[in-house]
Amino acid sequence: MKLIGSNLTHFNTAIAAADAVPLAMPDARGNFALYASTAQLHGEQVQFENRNGIENVGFWDRPGDWVSWKVNFAQVGSFDVTAMVAAAAGSSEFTLEVAGQKLDVEVPAGTDWDTYAPVKCGTLTIDKPGQYDLSIRPRDAATWRAINMTSVHLERMRP
């Protein structure tokens, strides 16, 4: 969010910035699609980009950079999690975290920055409805290799 104007001394920018964070809601089947364009970016270099018409989180070279989404889990349940990733720099690993759970995810090396492949992250269980931050961070600074990511999908598992 960019604020411009000549008299902003009474404008609370902290509230405006917090209000600007999109909240991911489930579709009619209870599934979530978290897209790069709605991610919060944390760090010095990671950024949004559009490569050949596909929006993604790119320039994710630094192991201190990370991304997150605010997700509204209105119902309890388990979810299979998949990320769409391109890893031209070689195989890498990240940790996906939400509601106190961590999934360590291996990303296989890809052929280029524009060929995205589904990477199975594992299963998450939400035991209490509410709004949670879902974050993705490099697992280990020493082994981090840059990735591009278009989306993360949480598919509700049926009992």
C-alpha positions in Angstrom: 0.0 0.0 0.0 1.4 3.4 -0.9 0.0 6.5 0.8 0.5 9.9 -0.8 -0.6 13.3 0.3 0.5 16.5 2.0 -1.2 16.1 5.4 -1.0 12.6 6.6 0.0 13.3 10.3 -3.4 12.0 11.6 -3.5 8.9 9.4 -2.7 5.7 11.2 -0.5 3.9 8.6 -0.1 0.8 10.9 -3.9 0.2 10.8 -4.1 0.8 7.0 -1.2 -1.6 6.3 -2.8 -4.3 8.5 -6.2 -3.9 6.8 -4.5 -4.3 3.4 -3.5 -7.9 4.1 -5.8 -10.2 2.1 -7.5 -13.0 3.9 -7.6 -16.3 2.0 -11.1 -17.9 2.1 -12.0 -21.4 1.2 -14.0 -22.3 -2.0 -17.3 -24.1 -1.9 -15.6 -27.5 -1.2 -13.4 -26.1 1.6 -10.2 -25.9 -0.5 -7.8 -23.0 -0.6 -5.7 -21.6 -3.4 -3.0 -19.2 -2.2 -1.6 -17.3 -5.1 1.7 -15.4 -5.4 -0.2 -12.1 -5.9 -1.8 -12.3 -2.5 1.3 -13.3 -0.5 3.0 -11.1 2.0 6.7 -10.9 1.1 9.3 -10.6 3.9 12.9 -9.8 3.2 15.3 -7.7 1.1 15.1 -9.3 -2.3 12.1 -11.6 -2.7 9.5 -10.0 -5.0 6.5 -10.5 -7.2 7.2 -11.0 -10.9 5.2 -11.9 -14.0 7.1 -14.3 -16.3 5.4 -15.1 -19.6 2.0 -14.1 -18.1 2.3 -16.2 -14.9 2.5 -14.3 -11.6 5.0 -15.8 -9.2 7.2 -15.0 -6.2 10.7 -14.7 -7.6 14.1 -13.4 -6.9 14.0 -15.6 -3.8 17.7 -16.0 -3.6 18.3 -15.0 0.0 17.7 -17.6 2.7 16.5 -14.9 5.1 13.6 -14.0 2.8 10.2 -15.7 3.2 6.5 -15.5 2.2 3.2 -15.8 4.1 -0.6 -15.7 3.7 -3.3 -15.1 6.2 -5.8 -17.9 5.9 -9.3 -18.2 7.4 -10.0 -21.8 8.4 -13.7 -21.6 9.2 -13.9 -25.4 9.8 -11.6 -27.9 11.3 -10.2 -30.6 9.1 -7.1 -32.1 7.3 -5.7 -30.8 4.1 -3.3 -32.2 1.5 -0.9 -29.4 0.6 0.8 -28.9 -2.8 3.0 -26.0 -4.0 3.6 -25.0 -7.6 7.4 -24.4 -7.9 10.2 -23.9 -10.4 13.7 -24.6 -9.2 16.2 -23.9 -12.0 19.1 -23.3 -9.5 18.9 -26.9 -8.3 17.1 -28.8 -5.6 16.1 -26.9 -2.5 14.1 -27.3 0.7 11.6 -25.1 2.5 9.5 -25.3 5.7 5.8 -24.6 5.5 4.3 -23.7 8.9 0.7 -23.1 10.0 -1.1 -23.5 13.3 2.0 -24.8 15.1 2.6 -27.5 12.5 5.7 -27.6 10.3 6.2 -29.5 7.0 9.7 -29.8 5.7 9.4 -30.0 1.9 12.0 -31.1 -0.7 11.9 -29.3 -4.0 13.4 -31.2 -6.9 15.6 -29.4 -9.4 13.8 -28.1 -12.4 14.8 -27.3 -16.0 14.1 -23.5 -16.0 12.4 -20.7 -14.1 9.2 -21.0 -16.1 8.3 -24.7 -15.8 6.3 -25.1 -12.6 5.8 -28.5 -11.1 3.5 -29.6 -8.3 5.5 -30.4 -5.1 3.6 -32.4 -2.5 4.2 -30.8 0.9 2.3 -33.2 3.1 -0.8 -33.0 5.3 -1.9 -30.4 7.7 -4.6 -30.7 10.4 -6.5 -27.7 11.7 -8.0 -28.5 15.1 -9.5 -25.2 15.8 -11.3 -22.8 13.4 -9.7 -19.3 13.0 -7.4 -17.1 11.1 -3.8 -18.4 10.8 -0.6 -17.2 9.1 0.7 -19.8 6.7 4.5 -19.2 6.1 7.1 -20.6 3.8 10.7 -20.2 4.7 13.9 -21.7 3.5 14.6 -24.8 5.6 18.4 -24.3 5.9 20.5 -21.3 4.9 23.4 -23.4 3.9 21.4 -25.5 1.4 18.9 -23.0 0.2 18.7 -22.6 -3.6 16.4 -20.0 -5.2 12.9 -21.0 -6.3 10.0 -19.4 -8.0 6.5 -20.2 -6.6 3.1 -19.5 -8.2 0.8 -20.9 -5.6 0.1 -23.2 -2.7 -3.0 -25.4 -2.7 -4.7 -26.9 0.4 -7.2 -29.6 -0.6 -9.6 -30.6 2.1 -9.4 -34.3 2.8 -12.7 -36.1 3.0 -13.4 -38.5 6.0 
